[in-house]
Amino acid sequence: MKTKECPSCAMDIDERAKVCPVCQYEFAGTSSGMRIAVILLAVLLLLLSLFSWWG
């Protein structure tokens, strides 16, 4: 089992945990909406660079 350190209480907990079982610290996760926005921005930048290179 992989572990990570809680930034609040410094306990080693399961890497997949979203909340520390010791101090209840909530780990920030990447929301699916933010992930989609980043992907769309990357595709847009790629298309713009391709169009500027060809035209």
C-alpha positions as a Markdown table, in Angstrom:
| # | Residue | x | y | z |
|---|---|---|---|---|
| 1 | Met | 0.0 | 0.0 | 0.0 |
| 2 | Lys | 1.4 | 3.4 | -1.0 |
| 3 | Thr | 1.1 | 6.2 | 1.6 |
| 4 | Lys | 1.3 | 9.9 | 1.6 |
| 5 | Glu | 1.9 | 12.3 | 4.5 |
| 6 | Cys | -0.9 | 14.5 | 5.8 |
| 7 | Pro | 0.2 | 18.1 | 5.7 |
| 8 | Ser | -1.9 | 18.9 | 8.8 |
| 9 | Cys | -0.9 | 16.1 | 11.2 |
| 10 | Ala | 2.1 | 14.5 | 9.5 |
| 11 | Met | 0.6 | 11.0 | 9.7 |
| 12 | Asp | 1.2 | 8.5 | 6.9 |
| 13 | Ile | -2.1 | 7.6 | 5.4 |
| 14 | Asp | -3.4 | 5.7 | 2.3 |
| 15 | Glu | -2.4 | 7.5 | -0.9 |
| 16 | Arg | -6.0 | 7.3 | -2.2 |
| 17 | Ala | -7.6 | 8.8 | 0.9 |
| 18 | Lys | -9.5 | 12.1 | 0.3 |
| 19 | Val | -9.8 | 12.8 | 4.0 |
| 20 | Cys | -7.2 | 12.1 | 6.7 |
| 21 | Pro | -8.7 | 9.6 | 9.2 |
| 22 | Val | -6.7 | 11.1 | 12.1 |
| 23 | Cys | -7.3 | 14.9 | 11.8 |
| 24 | Gln | -10.1 | 15.0 | 9.1 |
| 25 | Tyr | -7.9 | 17.2 | 6.8 |
| 26 | Glu | -9.5 | 17.2 | 3.3 |
| 27 | Phe | -7.1 | 16.8 | 0.4 |
| 28 | Ala | -7.8 | 19.0 | -2.6 |
| 29 | Gly | -8.6 | 17.0 | -5.6 |
| 30 | Thr | -8.8 | 18.0 | -9.3 |
| 31 | Ser | -12.4 | 18.4 | -10.2 |
| 32 | Ser | -13.6 | 16.9 | -13.5 |
| 33 | Gly | -14.7 | 20.3 | -14.7 |
| 34 | Met | -11.3 | 21.7 | -14.2 |
| 35 | Arg | -9.7 | 18.7 | -16.0 |
| 36 | Ile | -12.0 | 19.2 | -19.0 |
| 37 | Ala | -11.2 | 22.9 | -19.1 |
| 38 | Val | -7.5 | 22.2 | -19.2 |
| 39 | Ile | -7.8 | 19.7 | -22.0 |
| 40 | Leu | -9.9 | 22.0 | -24.0 |
| 41 | Leu | -7.4 | 24.8 | -23.6 |
| 42 | Ala | -4.6 | 22.6 | -24.6 |
| 43 | Val | -6.5 | 21.5 | -27.8 |
| 44 | Leu | -7.3 | 25.1 | -28.6 |
| 45 | Leu | -3.7 | 26.2 | -28.2 |
| 46 | Leu | -2.6 | 23.2 | -30.4 |
| 47 | Leu | -5.0 | 24.2 | -33.1 |
| 48 | Leu | -4.0 | 27.9 | -33.0 |
| 49 | Ser | -0.3 | 26.9 | -33.3 |
| 50 | Leu | -1.1 | 24.6 | -36.3 |
| 51 | Phe | -3.1 | 27.3 | -38.1 |
| 52 | Ser | -0.4 | 29.9 | -37.5 |
| 53 | Trp | 2.3 | 27.5 | -38.8 |
| 54 | Trp | 0.4 | 26.6 | -42.0 |
| 55 | Gly | -1.1 | 30.0 | -42.8 |
